[in-house]
């Protein structure tokens, strides 16, 4: 039960590291890179992270009952 949740969080951390490296490269571009990072960083990754954690949370069966 808990193993799946831990695995989902570890995968999300790894994806976050790749995301950080990618945005570091994008923001190295003047103005255009900064504008692109606002969209990618603020919106796209935020929605992905929230959806990923919601799906992972819902996939874990309820305890007790």
PQR file of N, CA, C, O and H, with PARSE charges and radii, in Angstrom:
ATOM      1  N   UNK A   1       0.819  -1.198   0.000 -0.4000 1.5000
ATOM      2  CA  UNK A   1       0.000   0.000   0.000 -0.0000 2.0000
ATOM      3  C   UNK A   1       0.860   1.258   0.000  0.5500 1.7000
ATOM      4  O   UNK A   1       0.781   2.071  -0.920 -0.5500 1.4000
ATOM      5  N   UNK A   2       1.679   1.413   1.033 -0.4000 1.5000
ATOM      6  CA  UNK A   2       2.501   2.607   1.156 -0.0000 2.0000
ATOM      7  C   UNK A   2       3.638   2.651   0.162  0.5500 1.7000
ATOM      8  O   UNK A   2       4.129   3.725  -0.187 -0.5500 1.4000
ATOM      9  H   UNK A   2       1.743   0.752   1.781  0.4000 1.0000
ATOM     10  N   UNK A   3       4.065   1.464  -0.303 -0.4000 1.5000
ATOM     11  CA  UNK A   3       5.175   1.412  -1.241 -0.0000 2.0000
ATOM     12  C   UNK A   3       4.873   2.107  -2.556  0.5500 1.7000
ATOM     13  O   UNK A   3       5.743   2.753  -3.139 -0.5500 1.4000
ATOM     14  H   UNK A   3       3.667   0.592  -0.019  0.4000 1.0000
ATOM     15  N   UNK A   4       3.636   1.972  -3.022 -0.4000 1.5000
ATOM     16  CA  UNK A   4       3.249   2.611  -4.278 -0.0000 2.0000
ATOM     17  C   UNK A   4       3.275   4.130  -4.129  0.5500 1.7000
ATOM     18  O   UNK A   4       3.692   4.837  -5.046 -0.5500 1.4000
ATOM     19  H   UNK A   4       2.929   1.447  -2.547  0.4000 1.0000
ATOM     20  N   UNK A   5       2.839   4.626  -2.993 -0.4000 1.5000
ATOM     21  CA  UNK A   5       2.822   6.071  -2.748 -0.0000 2.0000
ATOM     22  C   UNK A   5       4.249   6.610  -2.677  0.5500 1.7000
ATOM     23  O   UNK A   5       4.544   7.670  -3.230 -0.5500 1.4000
ATOM     24  H   UNK A   5       2.500   4.051  -2.248  0.4000 1.0000
ATOM     25  N   UNK A   6       5.131   5.883  -1.997 -0.4000 1.5000
ATOM     26  CA  UNK A   6       6.536   6.300  -1.889 -0.0000 2.0000
ATOM     27  C   UNK A   6       7.189   6.288  -3.263  0.5500 1.7000
ATOM     28  O   UNK A   6       7.936   7.204  -3.606 -0.5500 1.4000
ATOM     29  H   UNK A   6       4.892   5.022  -1.547  0.4000 1.0000
ATOM     30  N   UNK A   7       6.912   5.254  -4.050 -0.4000 1.5000
ATOM     31  CA  UNK A   7       7.474   5.175  -5.399 -0.0000 2.0000
ATOM     32  C   UNK A   7       6.993   6.350  -6.254  0.5500 1.7000
ATOM     33  O   UNK A   7       7.770   6.914  -7.025 -0.5500 1.4000
ATOM     34  H   UNK A   7       6.306   4.509  -3.771  0.4000 1.0000
ATOM     35  N   UNK A   8       5.727   6.717  -6.122 -0.4000 1.5000
ATOM     36  CA  UNK A   8       5.192   7.842  -6.888 -0.0000 2.0000
ATOM     37  C   UNK A   8       5.888   9.140  -6.517  0.5500 1.7000
ATOM     38  O   UNK A   8       6.175   9.958  -7.391 -0.5500 1.4000
ATOM     39  H   UNK A   8       5.096   6.259  -5.496  0.4000 1.0000
ATOM     40  N   UNK A   9       6.162   9.342  -5.236 -0.4000 1.5000
ATOM     41  CA  UNK A   9       6.839  10.563  -4.791 -0.0000 2.0000
ATOM     42  C   UNK A   9       8.288  10.573  -5.280  0.5500 1.7000
ATOM     43  O   UNK A   9       8.789  11.618  -5.694 -0.5500 1.4000
ATOM     44  H   UNK A   9       5.929   8.677  -4.526  0.4000 1.0000
ATOM     45  N   UNK A  10       8.962   9.429  -5.237 -0.4000 1.5000
ATOM     46  CA  UNK A  10      10.349   9.349  -5.718 -0.0000 2.0000
ATOM     47  C   UNK A  10      10.400   9.656  -7.213  0.5500 1.7000
ATOM     48  O   UNK A  10      11.284  10.382  -7.668 -0.5500 1.4000
ATOM     49  H   UNK A  10       8.555   8.579  -4.900  0.4000 1.0000
ATOM     50  N   UNK A  11       9.460   9.107  -7.975 -0.4000 1.5000
ATOM     51  CA  UNK A  11       9.412   9.385  -9.415 -0.0000 2.0000
ATOM     52  C   UNK A  11       9.166  10.864  -9.657  0.5500 1.7000
ATOM     53  O   UNK A  11       9.772  11.455 -10.551 -0.5500 1.4000
ATOM     54  H   UNK A  11       8.742   8.517  -7.605  0.4000 1.0000
ATOM     55  N   UNK A  12       8.283  11.467  -8.872 -0.4000 1.5000
ATOM     56  CA  UNK A  12       8.009  12.896  -9.015 -0.0000 2.0000
ATOM     57  C   UNK A  12       9.248  13.730  -8.700  0.5500 1.7000
ATOM     58  O   UNK A  12       9.494  14.743  -9.356 -0.5500 1.4000
ATOM     59  H   UNK A  12       7.791  10.987  -8.146  0.4000 1.0000
ATOM     60  N   UNK A  13      10.018  13.321  -7.718 -0.4000 1.5000
ATOM     61  CA  UNK A  13      11.268  14.033  -7.394 -0.0000 2.0000
ATOM     62  C   UNK A  13      12.251  13.942  -8.558  0.5500 1.7000
ATOM     63  O   UNK A  13      12.893  14.934  -8.904 -0.5500 1.4000
ATOM     64  H   UNK A  13       9.818  12.499  -7.185  0.4000 1.0000
ATOM     65  N   UNK A  14      12.375  12.764  -9.163 -0.4000 1.5000
ATOM     66  CA  UNK A  14      13.279  12.603 -10.304 -0.0000 2.0000
ATOM     67  C   UNK A  14      12.824  13.460 -11.490  0.5500 1.7000
ATOM     68  O   UNK A  14      13.646  14.089 -12.158 -0.5500 1.4000
ATOM     69  H   UNK A  14      11.854  11.958  -8.881  0.4000 1.0000
ATOM     70  N   UNK A  15      11.526  13.482 -11.744 -0.4000 1.5000
ATOM     71  CA  UNK A  15      11.000  14.324 -12.820 -0.0000 2.0000
ATOM     72  C   UNK A  15      11.258  15.794 -12.498  0.5500 1.7000
ATOM     73  O   UNK A  15      11.568  16.582 -13.392 -0.5500 1.4000
ATOM     74  H   UNK A  15      10.859  12.971 -11.201  0.4000 1.0000
ATOM     75  N   UNK A  16      11.131  16.163 -11.227 -0.4000 1.5000
ATOM     76  CA  UNK A  16      11.411  17.535 -10.811 -0.0000 2.0000
ATOM     77  C   UNK A  16      12.854  17.930 -11.049  0.5500 1.7000
ATOM     78  O   UNK A  16      13.130  19.071 -11.418 -0.5500 1.4000
ATOM     79  H   UNK A  16      10.879  15.523 -10.501  0.4000 1.0000
ATOM     80  N   UNK A  17      13.785  16.999 -10.841 -0.4000 1.5000
ATOM     81  CA  UNK A  17      15.196  17.291 -11.102 -0.0000 2.0000
ATOM     82  C   UNK A  17      15.452  17.528 -12.591  0.5500 1.7000
ATOM     83  O   UNK A  17      16.193  18.436 -12.964 -0.5500 1.4000
ATOM     84  H   UNK A  17      13.561  16.072 -10.541  0.4000 1.0000
ATOM     85  N   UNK A  18      14.836  16.708 -13.428 -0.4000 1.5000
ATOM     86  CA  UNK A  18      14.967  16.888 -14.872 -0.0000 2.0000
ATOM     87  C   UNK A  18      14.332  18.218 -15.284  0.5500 1.7000
ATOM     88  O   UNK A  18      14.881  18.942 -16.115 -0.5500 1.4000
ATOM     89  H   UNK A  18      14.233  15.970 -13.125  0.4000 1.0000
ATOM     90  N   UNK A  19      13.187  18.530 -14.707 -0.4000 1.5000
ATOM     91  CA  UNK A  19      12.509  19.794 -14.982 -0.0000 2.0000
ATOM     92  C   UNK A  19      13.389  20.981 -14.601  0.5500 1.7000
ATOM     93  O   UNK A  19      13.470  21.960 -15.343 -0.5500 1.4000
ATOM     94  H   UNK A  19      12.741  17.942 -14.032  0.4000 1.0000
ATOM     95  N   UNK A  20      14.043  20.895 -13.452 -0.4000 1.5000
ATOM     96  CA  UNK A  20      14.908  21.984 -12.996 -0.0000 2.0000
ATOM     97  C   UNK A  20      16.069  22.201 -13.962  0.5500 1.7000
ATOM     98  O   UNK A  20      16.413  23.340 -14.281 -0.5500 1.4000
ATOM     99  H   UNK A  20      13.977  20.099 -12.850  0.4000 1.0000
ATOM    100  N   UNK A  21      16.671  21.111 -14.425 -0.4000 1.5000
ATOM    101  CA  UNK A  21      17.772  21.237 -15.380 -0.0000 2.0000
ATOM    102  C   UNK A  21      17.287  21.849 -16.695  0.5500 1.7000
ATOM    103  O   UNK A  21      17.969  22.688 -17.284 -0.5500 1.4000
ATOM    104  H   UNK A  21      16.392  20.186 -14.167  0.4000 1.0000
ATOM    105  N   UNK A  22      16.111  21.427 -17.149 -0.4000 1.5000
ATOM    106  CA  UNK A  22      15.577  21.948 -18.411 -0.0000 2.0000
ATOM    107  C   UNK A  22      15.249  23.434 -18.293  0.5500 1.7000
ATOM    108  O   UNK A  22      15.551  24.207 -19.203 -0.5500 1.4000
ATOM    109  H   UNK A  22      15.557  20.745 -16.670  0.4000 1.0000
ATOM    110  N   UNK A  23      14.643  23.836 -17.196 -0.4000 1.5000
ATOM    111  CA  UNK A  23      14.311  25.254 -17.048 -0.0000 2.0000
ATOM    112  C   UNK A  23      15.558  26.112 -16.857  0.5500 1.7000
ATOM    113  O   UNK A  23      15.566  27.286 -17.228 -0.5500 1.4000
ATOM    114  H   UNK A  23      14.399  23.208 -16.457  0.4000 1.0000
ATOM    115  N   UNK A  24      16.603  25.539 -16.285 -0.4000 1.5000
ATOM    116  CA  UNK A  24      17.855  26.289 -16.159 -0.0000 2.0000
ATOM    117  C   UNK A  24      18.423  26.597 -17.547  0.5500 1.7000
ATOM    118  O   UNK A  24      18.939  27.689 -17.784 -0.5500 1.4000
ATOM    119  H   UNK A  24      16.596  24.585 -15.983  0.4000 1.0000
ATOM    120  N   UNK A  25      18.324  25.636 -18.451 -0.4000 1.5000
ATOM    121  CA  UNK A  25      18.785  25.871 -19.822 -0.0000 2.0000
ATOM    122  C   UNK A  25      17.901  26.892 -20.543  0.5500 1.7000
ATOM    123  O   UNK A  25      18.397  27.756 -21.266 -0.5500 1.4000
ATOM    124  H   UNK A  25      17.904  24.749 -18.259  0.4000 1.0000
ATOM    125  N   UNK A  26      16.597  26.782 -20.339 -0.4000 1.5000
ATOM    126  CA  UNK A  26      15.665  27.697 -21.008 -0.0000 2.0000
ATOM    127  C   UNK A  26      15.868  29.128 -20.519  0.5500 1.7000
ATOM    128  O   UNK A  26      15.874  30.062 -21.321 -0.5500 1.4000
ATOM    129  H   UNK A  26      16.194  26.080 -19.751  0.4000 1.0000
ATOM    130  N   UNK A  27      16.034  29.303 -19.216 -0.4000 1.5000
ATOM    131  CA  UNK A  27      16.158  30.660 -18.683 -0.0000 2.0000
ATOM    132  C   UNK A  27      17.499  31.294 -19.016  0.5500 1.7000
ATOM    133  O   UNK A  27      17.680  32.496 -18.821 -0.5500 1.4000
ATOM    134  H   UNK A  27      16.029  28.543 -18.565  0.4000 1.0000
ATOM    135  N   UNK A  28      18.442  30.500 -19.517 -0.4000 1.5000
ATOM    136  CA  UNK A  28      19.710  31.101 -19.920 -0.0000 2.0000
ATOM    137  C   UNK A  28      19.545  31.944 -21.193  0.5500 1.7000
ATOM    138  O   UNK A  28      20.402  32.771 -21.505 -0.5500 1.4000
ATOM    139  H   UNK A  28      18.294  29.524 -19.675  0.4000 1.0000
ATOM    140  N   UNK A  29      18.461  31.738 -21.913 -0.4000 1.5000
ATOM    141  CA  UNK A  29      18.165  32.575 -23.075 -0.0000 2.0000
ATOM    142  C   UNK A  29      17.595  33.899 -22.575  0.5500 1.7000
ATOM    143  O   UNK A  29      16.764  33.913 -21.666 -0.5500 1.4000
ATOM    144  H   UNK A  29      17.765  31.067 -21.660  0.4000 1.0000
ATOM    145  N   UNK A  30      18.029  34.995 -23.155 -0.4000 1.5000
ATOM    146  CA  UNK A  30      17.460  36.279 -22.729 -0.0000 2.0000
ATOM    147  C   UNK A  30      15.960  36.337 -23.039  0.5500 1.7000
ATOM    148  O   UNK A  30      15.455  35.454 -23.732 -0.5500 1.4000
ATOM    149  H   UNK A  30      18.703  34.984 -23.893  0.4000 1.0000
ATOM    150  N   UNK A  31      15.298  37.260 -22.589 -0.4000 1.5000
ATOM    151  CA  UNK A  31      13.871  37.555 -22.594 -0.0000 2.0000
ATOM    152  C   UNK A  31      12.959  36.399 -23.044  0.5500 1.7000
ATOM    153  O   UNK A  31      12.046  36.029 -22.306 -0.5500 1.4000
ATOM    154  H   UNK A  31      15.709  37.977 -22.026  0.4000 1.0000
ATOM    155  N   UNK A  32      13.181  35.828 -24.221 -0.4000 1.5000
ATOM    156  CA  UNK A  32      12.320  34.748 -24.712 -0.0000 2.0000
ATOM    157  C   UNK A  32      12.346  33.555 -23.767  0.5500 1.7000
ATOM    158  O   UNK A  32      11.306  32.945 -23.516 -0.5500 1.4000
ATOM    159  H   UNK A  32      13.923  36.128 -24.821  0.4000 1.0000
ATOM    160  N   UNK A  33      13.512  33.215 -23.241 -0.4000 1.5000
ATOM    161  CA  UNK A  33      13.624  32.107 -22.301 -0.0000 2.0000
ATOM    162  C   UNK A  33      12.898  32.381 -20.995  0.5500 1.7000
ATOM    163  O   UNK A  33      12.297  31.480 -20.410 -0.5500 1.4000
ATOM    164  H   UNK A  33      14.357  33.710 -23.444  0.4000 1.0000
ATOM    165  N   UNK A  34      12.955  33.616 -20.545 -0.4000 1.5000
ATOM    166  CA  UNK A  34      12.267  33.968 -19.296 -0.0000 2.0000
ATOM    167  C   UNK A  34      10.761  33.878 -19.462  0.5500 1.7000
ATOM    168  O   UNK A  34      10.059  33.400 -18.571 -0.5500 1.4000
ATOM    169  H   UNK A  34      13.443  34.348 -21.020  0.4000 1.0000
ATOM    170  N   UNK A  35      10.267  34.336 -20.603 -0.4000 1.5000
ATOM    171  CA  UNK A  35       8.828  34.277 -20.866 -0.0000 2.0000
ATOM    172  C   UNK A  35       8.378  32.818 -20.994  0.5500 1.7000
ATOM    173  O   UNK A  35       7.336  32.441 -20.457 -0.5500 1.4000
ATOM    174  H   UNK A  35      10.838  34.724 -21.327  0.4000 1.0000
ATOM    175  N   UNK A  36       9.152  32.007 -21.698 -0.4000 1.5000
ATOM    176  CA  UNK A  36       8.815  30.594 -21.840 -0.0000 2.0000
ATOM    177  C   UNK A  36       8.822  29.909 -20.479  0.5500 1.7000
ATOM    178  O   UNK A  36       7.979  29.052 -20.212 -0.5500 1.4000
ATOM    179  H   UNK A  36       9.998  32.314 -22.135  0.4000 1.0000
ATOM    180  N   UNK A  37       9.756  30.276 -19.625 -0.4000 1.5000
ATOM    181  CA  UNK A  37       9.828  29.661 -18.299 -0.0000 2.0000
ATOM    182  C   UNK A  37       8.617  30.016 -17.444  0.5500 1.7000
ATOM    183  O   UNK A  37       8.172  29.195 -16.641 -0.5500 1.4000
ATOM    184  H   UNK A  37      10.441  30.972 -19.841  0.4000 1.0000
ATOM    185  N   UNK A  38       8.082  31.206 -17.598 -0.4000 1.5000
ATOM    186  CA  UNK A  38       6.877  31.571 -16.853 -0.0000 2.0000
ATOM    187  C   UNK A  38       5.728  30.629 -17.169  0.5500 1.7000
ATOM    188  O   UNK A  38       4.996  30.201 -16.276 -0.5500 1.4000
ATOM    189  H   UNK A  38       8.443  31.873 -18.250  0.4000 1.0000
ATOM    190  N   UNK A  39       5.575  30.309 -18.458 -0.4000 1.5000
ATOM    191  CA  UNK A  39       4.503  29.402 -18.859 -0.0000 2.0000
ATOM    192  C   UNK A  39       4.788  27.977 -18.429  0.5500 1.7000
ATOM    193  O   UNK A  39       3.944  27.327 -17.811 -0.5500 1.4000
ATOM    194  H   UNK A  39       6.170  30.656 -19.183  0.4000 1.0000
ATOM    195  N   UNK A  40       5.991  27.485 -18.758 -0.4000 1.5000
ATOM    196  CA  UNK A  40       6.335  26.091 -18.457 -0.0000 2.0000
ATOM    197  C   UNK A  40       6.416  25.864 -16.951  0.5500 1.7000
ATOM    198  O   UNK A  40       5.855  24.900 -16.430 -0.5500 1.4000
ATOM    199  H   UNK A  40       6.677  28.013 -19.259  0.4000 1.0000
ATOM    200  N   UNK A  41       7.110  26.749 -16.261 -0.4000 1.5000
ATOM    201  CA  UNK A  41       7.315  26.554 -14.836 -0.0000 2.0000
ATOM    202  C   UNK A  41       6.084  26.820 -14.003  0.5500 1.7000
ATOM    203  O   UNK A  41       5.772  26.058 -13.088 -0.5500 1.4000
ATOM    204  H   UNK A  41       7.565  27.533 -16.684  0.4000 1.0000
ATOM    205  N   UNK A  42       5.384  27.890 -14.308 -0.4000 1.5000
ATOM    206  CA  UNK A  42       4.255  28.265 -13.485 -0.0000 2.0000
ATOM    207  C   UNK A  42       3.007  27.452 -13.748  0.5500 1.7000
ATOM    208  O   UNK A  42       2.257  27.149 -12.819 -0.5500 1.4000
ATOM    209  H   UNK A  42       5.637  28.509 -15.051  0.4000 1.0000
ATOM    210  N   UNK A  43       2.774  27.097 -14.991 -0.4000 1.5000
ATOM    211  CA  UNK A  43       1.503  26.489 -15.349 -0.0000 2.0000
ATOM    212  C   UNK A  43       1.640  24.995 -15.634  0.5500 1.7000
ATOM    213  O   UNK A  43       1.024  24.171 -14.958 -0.5500 1.4000
ATOM    214  H   UNK A  43       3.383  27.343 -15.745  0.4000 1.0000
ATOM    215  N   UNK A  44       2.421  24.660 -16.602 -0.4000 1.5000
ATOM    216  CA  UNK A  44       2.482  23.281 -17.083 -0.0000 2.0000
ATOM    217  C   UNK A  44       2.984  22.320 -15.998  0.5500 1.7000
ATOM    218  O   UNK A  44       2.345  21.300 -15.738 -0.5500 1.4000
ATOM    219  H   UNK A  44       2.921  25.329 -17.151  0.4000 1.0000
ATOM    220  N   UNK A  45       4.099  22.628 -15.377 -0.4000 1.5000
ATOM    221  CA  UNK A  45       4.637  21.734 -14.357 -0.0000 2.0000
ATOM    222  C   UNK A  45       3.742  21.702 -13.125  0.5500 1.7000
ATOM    223  O   UNK A  45       3.593  20.649 -12.505 -0.5500 1.4000
ATOM    224  H   UNK A  45       4.618  23.456 -15.588  0.4000 1.0000
ATOM    225  N   UNK A  46       3.152  22.813 -12.764 -0.4000 1.5000
ATOM    226  CA  UNK A  46       2.257  22.839 -11.610 -0.0000 2.0000
ATOM    227  C   UNK A  46       1.040  21.950 -11.811  0.5500 1.7000
ATOM    228  O   UNK A  46       0.646  21.218 -10.903 -0.5500 1.4000
ATOM    229  H   UNK A  46       3.273  23.668 -13.268  0.4000 1.0000
ATOM    230  N   UNK A  47       0.443  22.011 -12.998 -0.4000 1.5000
ATOM    231  CA  UNK A  47      -0.701  21.158 -13.306 -0.0000 2.0000
ATOM    232  C   UNK A  47      -0.273  19.695 -13.346  0.5500 1.7000
ATOM    233  O   UNK A  47      -0.969  18.833 -12.809 -0.5500 1.4000
ATOM    234  H   UNK A  47       0.764  22.606 -13.735  0.4000 1.0000
ATOM    235  N   UNK A  48       0.862  19.404 -13.976 -0.4000 1.5000
ATOM    236  CA  UNK A  48       1.348  18.032 -14.037 -0.0000 2.0000
ATOM    237  C   UNK A  48       1.563  17.465 -12.635  0.5500 1.7000
ATOM    238  O   UNK A  48       1.125  16.354 -12.340 -0.5500 1.4000
ATOM    239  H   UNK A  48       1.428  20.103 -14.413  0.4000 1.0000
ATOM    240  N   UNK A  49       2.236  18.225 -11.773 -0.4000 1.5000
ATOM    241  CA  UNK A  49       2.537  17.753 -10.421 -0.0000 2.0000
ATOM    242  C   UNK A  49       1.257  17.488  -9.619  0.5500 1.7000
ATOM    243  O   UNK A  49       1.148  16.466  -8.942 -0.5500 1.4000
ATOM    244  H   UNK A  49       2.592  19.128 -12.013  0.4000 1.0000
ATOM    245  N   UNK A  50       0.307  18.395  -9.695 -0.4000 1.5000
ATOM    246  CA  UNK A  50      -0.947  18.221  -8.959 -0.0000 2.0000
ATOM    247  C   UNK A  50      -1.724  17.013  -9.478  0.5500 1.7000
ATOM    248  O   UNK A  50      -2.246  16.226  -8.689 -0.5500 1.4000
ATOM    249  H   UNK A  50       0.395  19.226 -10.245  0.4000 1.0000
ATOM    250  N   UNK A  51      -1.802  16.866 -10.775 -0.4000 1.5000
ATOM    251  CA  UNK A  51      -2.530  15.731 -11.366 -0.0000 2.0000
ATOM    252  C   UNK A  51      -1.841  14.414 -11.042  0.5500 1.7000
ATOM    253  O   UNK A  51      -2.509  13.432 -10.718 -0.5500 1.4000
ATOM    254  H   UNK A  51      -1.378  17.506 -11.417  0.4000 1.0000
ATOM    255  N   UNK A  52      -0.523  14.377 -11.125 -0.4000 1.5000
ATOM    256  CA  UNK A  52       0.240  13.159 -10.836 -0.0000 2.0000
ATOM    257  C   UNK A  52       0.017  12.709  -9.398  0.5500 1.7000
ATOM    258  O   UNK A  52      -0.230  11.530  -9.144 -0.5500 1.4000
ATOM    259  H   UNK A  52       0.020  15.174 -11.389  0.4000 1.0000
ATOM    260  N   UNK A  53       0.104  13.646  -8.456 -0.4000 1.5000
ATOM    261  CA  UNK A  53      -0.099  13.291  -7.054 -0.0000 2.0000
ATOM    262  C   UNK A  53      -1.543  12.896  -6.771  0.5500 1.7000
ATOM    263  O   UNK A  53      -1.783  12.020  -5.940 -0.5500 1.4000
ATOM    264  H   UNK A  53       0.304  14.604  -8.662  0.4000 1.0000
ATOM    265  N   UNK A  54      -2.506  13.518  -7.436 -0.4000 1.5000
ATOM    266  CA  UNK A  54      -3.909  13.154  -7.251 -0.0000 2.0000
ATOM    267  C   UNK A  54      -4.171  11.737  -7.731  0.5500 1.7000
ATOM    268  O   UNK A  54      -4.855  10.968  -7.056 -0.5500 1.4000
ATOM    269  H   UNK A  54      -2.311  14.230  -8.110  0.4000 1.0000
ATOM    270  N   UNK A  55      -3.634  11.387  -8.890 -0.4000 1.5000
ATOM    271  CA  UNK A  55      -3.819  10.038  -9.417 -0.0000 2.0000
ATOM    272  C   UNK A  55      -3.121   9.013  -8.521  0.5500 1.7000
ATOM    273  O   UNK A  55      -3.667   7.942  -8.258 -0.5500 1.4000
ATOM    274  H   UNK A  55      -3.078  12.011  -9.439  0.4000 1.0000
ATOM    275  N   UNK A  56      -1.920   9.340  -8.056 -0.4000 1.5000
ATOM    276  CA  UNK A  56      -1.201   8.423  -7.169 -0.0000 2.0000
ATOM    277  C   UNK A  56      -1.958   8.240  -5.861  0.5500 1.7000
ATOM    278  O   UNK A  56      -2.039   7.122  -5.351 -0.5500 1.4000
ATOM    279  H   UNK A  56      -1.476  10.211  -8.270  0.4000 1.0000
ATOM    280  N   UNK A  57      -2.511   9.309  -5.310 -0.4000 1.5000
ATOM    281  CA  UNK A  57      -3.258   9.235  -4.056 -0.0000 2.0000
ATOM    282  C   UNK A  57      -4.527   8.398  -4.225  0.5500 1.7000
ATOM    283  O   UNK A  57      -4.859   7.597  -3.352 -0.5500 1.4000
ATOM    284  H   UNK A  57      -2.446  10.217  -5.724  0.4000 1.0000
ATOM    285  N   UNK A  58      -5.233   8.576  -5.332 -0.4000 1.5000
ATOM    286  CA  UNK A  58      -6.460   7.833  -5.571 -0.0000 2.0000
ATOM    287  C   UNK A  58      -6.215   6.368  -5.856  0.5500 1.7000
ATOM    288  O   UNK A  58      -7.117   5.550  -5.671 -0.5500 1.4000
ATOM    289  H   UNK A  58      -4.963   9.227  -6.042  0.4000 1.0000
ATOM    290  N   UNK A  59      -5.028   6.013  -6.299 -0.4000 1.5000
ATOM    291  CA  UNK A  59      -4.744   4.614  -6.635 -0.0000 2.0000
ATOM    292  C   UNK A  59      -4.444   3.777  -5.395  0.5500 1.7000
ATOM    293  O   UNK A  59      -4.457   2.548  -5.471 -0.5500 1.4000
ATOM    294  H   UNK A  59      -4.295   6.677  -6.449  0.4000 1.0000
ATOM    295  N   UNK A  60      -4.175   4.411  -4.259 -0.4000 1.5000
ATOM    296  CA  UNK A  60      -3.896   3.673  -3.026 -0.0000 2.0000
ATOM    297  C   UNK A  60      -5.227   3.302  -2.383  0.5500 1.7000
ATOM    298  O   UNK A  60      -6.069   4.170  -2.153 -0.5500 1.4000
ATOM    299  H   UNK A  60      -4.165   5.409  -4.197  0.4000 1.0000
ATOM    300  N   UNK A  61      -5.424   1.999  -2.087 -0.4000 1.5000
ATOM    301  CA  UNK A  61      -6.712   1.582  -1.502 -0.0000 2.0000
ATOM    302  C   UNK A  61      -6.904   2.146  -0.103  0.5500 1.7000
ATOM    303  O   UNK A  61      -5.934   2.382   0.617 -0.5500 1.4000
ATOM    304  H   UNK A  61      -4.740   1.294  -2.274  0.4000 1.0000
ATOM    305  N   UNK A  62      -8.159   2.363   0.278 -0.4000 1.5000
ATOM    306  CA  UNK A  62      -8.505   2.874   1.600 -0.0000 2.0000
ATOM    307  C   UNK A  62      -8.217   1.818   2.665  0.5500 1.7000
ATOM    308  O   UNK A  62      -8.330   0.620   2.405 -0.5500 1.4000
ATOM    309  H   UNK A  62      -8.947   2.172  -0.307  0.4000 1.0000
ATOM    310  N   UNK A  63      -7.846   2.267   3.863 -0.4000 1.5000
ATOM    311  CA  UNK A  63      -7.569   1.352   4.960 -0.0000 2.0000
ATOM    312  C   UNK A  63      -8.801   1.223   5.863  0.5500 1.7000
ATOM    313  O   UNK A  63      -9.651   2.112   5.938 -0.5500 1.4000
ATOM    314  H   UNK A  63      -7.754   3.240   4.074  0.4000 1.0000
ATOM    315  N   UNK A  64      -8.853   0.096   6.531 -0.4000 1.5000
ATOM    316  CA  UNK A  64      -9.883  -0.109   7.556 -0.0000 2.0000
ATOM    317  C   UNK A  64     -11.284  -0.237   6.985  0.5500 1.7000
ATOM    318  O   UNK A  64     -11.480  -0.485   5.796 -0.5500 1.4000
ATOM    319  H   UNK A  64      -8.163  -0.625   6.471  0.4000 1.0000
ATOM    320  N   UNK A  65     -12.223  -0.064   7.849 -0.4000 1.5000
ATOM    321  CA  UNK A  65     -13.565  -0.011   7.356 -0.0000 2.0000
ATOM    322  C   UNK A  65     -14.435  -1.036   7.865  0.5500 1.7000
ATOM    323  O   UNK A  65     -15.611  -1.083   7.505 -0.5500 1.4000
ATOM    324  H   UNK A  65     -12.064   0.138   8.816  0.4000 1.0000
TER
END
